Amino acid sequence: MNVPQYEIRAGYTDSTVTVYQAYPPRLGLPAARDGRFPGDWKRERMTWIKPSFLWMMYRCGWGTKTDQETVLAIEITREGFESALADAELSHYARDVHPDEAAWRHRLRRAGARVQWDPERDLHLRPLPHRSLQLGLGGDLPRRYADEWTVSVRDVTPLAREIHGHVLAGRTDEAAALLPAEKPYPENGQRLVPRPSRTASPRSDGAAADVPRPQ
């Protein structure tokens, strides 16, 4: 299947979209229990959301990395998600998108959200040719994400461990069958966020000058 190099892929309904984050149990477990982020979740700090389950697995090591042991599937409103996308700027300078680096930095300072396109991952967490969206929420957006957009919070750590177990045992068909369904977003193919051309080469590790690294 020919997958576009830059394309949002996510699980979604008519009104919500699912994103993933991983937290230490002291934050993740209360969030899943109560269906909302606890009071000590830092609403003034930039937070990164990932629509791709497998990219989240790469980032958190299937829930084995320190302070990322609890993997959450957060269902948020499409209205909130798309408002963040509309206020987003690329986290790196791209010659085919920005007139010059100064213009990019000016846009980045004014943007409420930051877009990173990092290599999508397969079941073995190896990089694929196409990219996966990470969306960094800054300014007032983390508060709105936690307190206004969030519809539900589910602990999917058991699912991550089950899929990982199948992968380790060589049962890739069984592992693939358990993956959450994801498809191009939105349905009409509208381009909601900036993206480089196919010939551009953003850093594959997701780093960018003067931009906080995703957590």
C-alpha positions in Angstrom: 0.0 0.0 0.0 1.3 3.4 -1.0 1.2 5.6 2.2 1.8 9.3 1.8 5.0 10.4 3.6 3.2 13.0 5.6 -0.3 12.1 6.7 -2.2 12.1 10.0 -3.5 8.6 10.9 -5.6 8.1 13.9 -8.5 6.3 15.5 -11.6 8.5 15.5 -15.3 8.8 15.5 -17.7 11.5 14.2 -17.0 13.6 17.3 -13.7 12.4 18.9 -10.1 11.4 18.1 -7.9 9.1 20.2 -4.3 10.2 21.1 -1.7 8.4 23.2 0.5 9.4 26.1 2.6 7.5 28.7 3.0 8.5 32.3 4.3 7.2 35.6 1.7 5.2 37.5 1.1 8.1 40.1 -0.3 10.2 37.2 -1.5 7.6 34.7 -3.5 5.4 37.0 -5.6 8.2 38.6 -6.3 9.6 35.1 -7.6 6.3 33.9 -9.6 5.7 37.0 -11.3 9.1 37.0 -11.5 9.6 33.3 -9.6 13.0 33.5 -6.2 14.2 34.4 -5.5 14.7 38.1 -4.9 18.1 39.7 -1.2 17.7 39.9 -0.9 17.1 36.1 1.1 20.2 35.0 -1.3 22.3 32.9 1.3 25.0 32.4 3.8 22.7 30.7 4.0 21.7 27.0 2.6 18.3 26.5 3.0 16.1 23.4 0.1 13.9 22.0 0.5 11.1 19.5 -2.3 9.7 17.4 -0.2 6.7 16.4 -0.3 3.7 18.8 2.9 2.2 17.5 4.8 5.4 17.6 3.8 5.7 21.3 5.1 2.1 21.8 8.4 3.2 20.3 8.5 6.2 22.6 7.7 4.4 25.8 9.3 1.0 25.0 5.9 -0.8 25.2 5.4 0.8 28.7 8.8 -0.4 30.1 10.7 3.0 30.2 11.0 4.8 33.5 8.1 7.2 34.2 6.3 5.9 31.1 4.9 2.6 32.6 1.2 3.6 32.2 0.1 4.0 28.6 -3.1 6.0 28.2 -5.5 6.3 25.3 -7.1 9.7 25.6 -10.2 10.4 23.6 -10.6 14.1 22.9 -13.0 16.2 20.9 -12.3 16.6 17.2 -13.1 20.3 17.7 -10.3 20.6 20.2 -7.9 18.6 18.2 -8.5 20.6 15.1 -8.3 23.9 16.9 -4.8 22.9 18.0 -3.8 21.8 14.5 -5.0 25.2 13.2 -2.7 26.9 15.6 0.3 24.7 14.9 3.7 25.4 13.3 6.4 23.0 12.3 9.0 22.4 15.0 11.8 22.6 12.4 12.6 25.0 9.6 11.6 23.7 6.1 12.8 25.6 3.0 9.7 24.7 1.0 7.3 25.8 3.7 8.9 29.0 5.2 10.4 32.0 3.3 13.4 31.9 5.6 14.5 30.7 9.0 13.6 34.0 10.7 10.0 33.8 9.4 9.8 30.2 10.8 11.0 31.3 14.2 8.5 34.2 14.2 5.7 31.8 13.4 6.9 29.3 16.0 6.8 31.9 18.7 3.3 32.9 17.9 2.0 29.3 17.5 0.2 27.6 20.3 1.1 24.1 19.0 4.1 22.5 17.4 4.1 19.8 14.7 6.8 17.1 14.4 6.8 14.4 11.7 8.8 11.5 12.9 9.2 8.1 11.2 6.3 5.8 11.8 7.1 2.4 13.3 6.3 -1.2 12.6 5.5 -4.0 15.1 9.2 -4.4 15.8 9.5 -0.6 16.3 11.7 -0.2 13.2 11.3 3.1 11.3 9.0 3.1 8.2 9.4 5.4 5.2 6.3 7.5 6.1 6.0 9.9 9.0 3.8 10.0 12.1 2.4 13.1 13.7 3.4 14.4 17.1 1.5 17.4 18.3 3.0 19.6 21.1 0.5 21.7 23.0 1.8 24.9 24.6 0.5 28.1 26.1 -3.1 27.6 27.3 -3.6 24.4 25.2 -2.5 21.9 27.8 -5.2 23.2 30.2 -7.8 23.1 27.5 -6.7 19.6 26.5 -7.0 18.3 30.1 -10.1 20.2 31.2 -12.1 20.9 28.1 -11.3 18.5 25.3 -10.8 15.2 27.1 -13.8 12.9 26.8 -12.4 9.7 28.2 -9.1 8.2 29.5 -8.3 4.5 29.2 -5.3 2.5 30.5 -4.1 0.5 27.5 -1.0 -0.8 29.2 -2.4 -4.4 29.3 -3.0 -4.2 25.6 0.5 -2.9 24.9 2.0 -5.8 26.9 -0.2 -8.4 25.2 0.8 -7.1 21.7 4.4 -6.9 22.8 4.3 -10.5 24.1 3.0 -11.7 20.7 5.8 -9.8 18.9 8.5 -11.3 21.2 7.0 -14.8 20.5 7.1 -14.2 16.7 3.3 -14.2 16.5 3.1 -11.0 14.4 -0.3 -11.8 12.9 -1.8 -12.1 16.3 -0.1 -8.9 17.4 -1.3 -7.0 14.3 -4.9 -8.1 14.9 -4.9 -6.5 18.3 -3.6 -3.1 17.1 -6.1 -0.2 17.5 -7.6 0.7 14.1 -6.1 3.9 12.6 -7.0 5.6 9.3 -6.2 8.9 7.5 -7.5 11.9 9.3 -9.8 13.6 8.3 -11.9 11.6 6.0 -11.8 14.1 3.2 -8.1 14.2 3.1 -7.9 17.9 4.0 -4.4 19.0 5.0 -4.8 20.4 8.5 -1.2 21.0 9.5 2.0 22.2 7.8 4.3 19.6 6.3 7.4 19.6 4.3 7.6 18.4 0.7 8.5 14.8 0.0 12.1 15.9 -0.7 12.5 17.6 2.6 14.5 15.9 5.3 13.5 16.8 8.9 15.7 15.1 11.5 14.6 11.6 12.1 15.1 11.8 15.9 12.4 14.5 16.1 14.9 17.1 17.4 14.7 20.8 16.3 16.6 23.9 17.3 15.3 25.6 20.5 12.2 23.3 20.6 11.5 21.1 23.7 11.8 17.4 23.0 8.6 15.4 23.1 7.9 13.5 26.3 
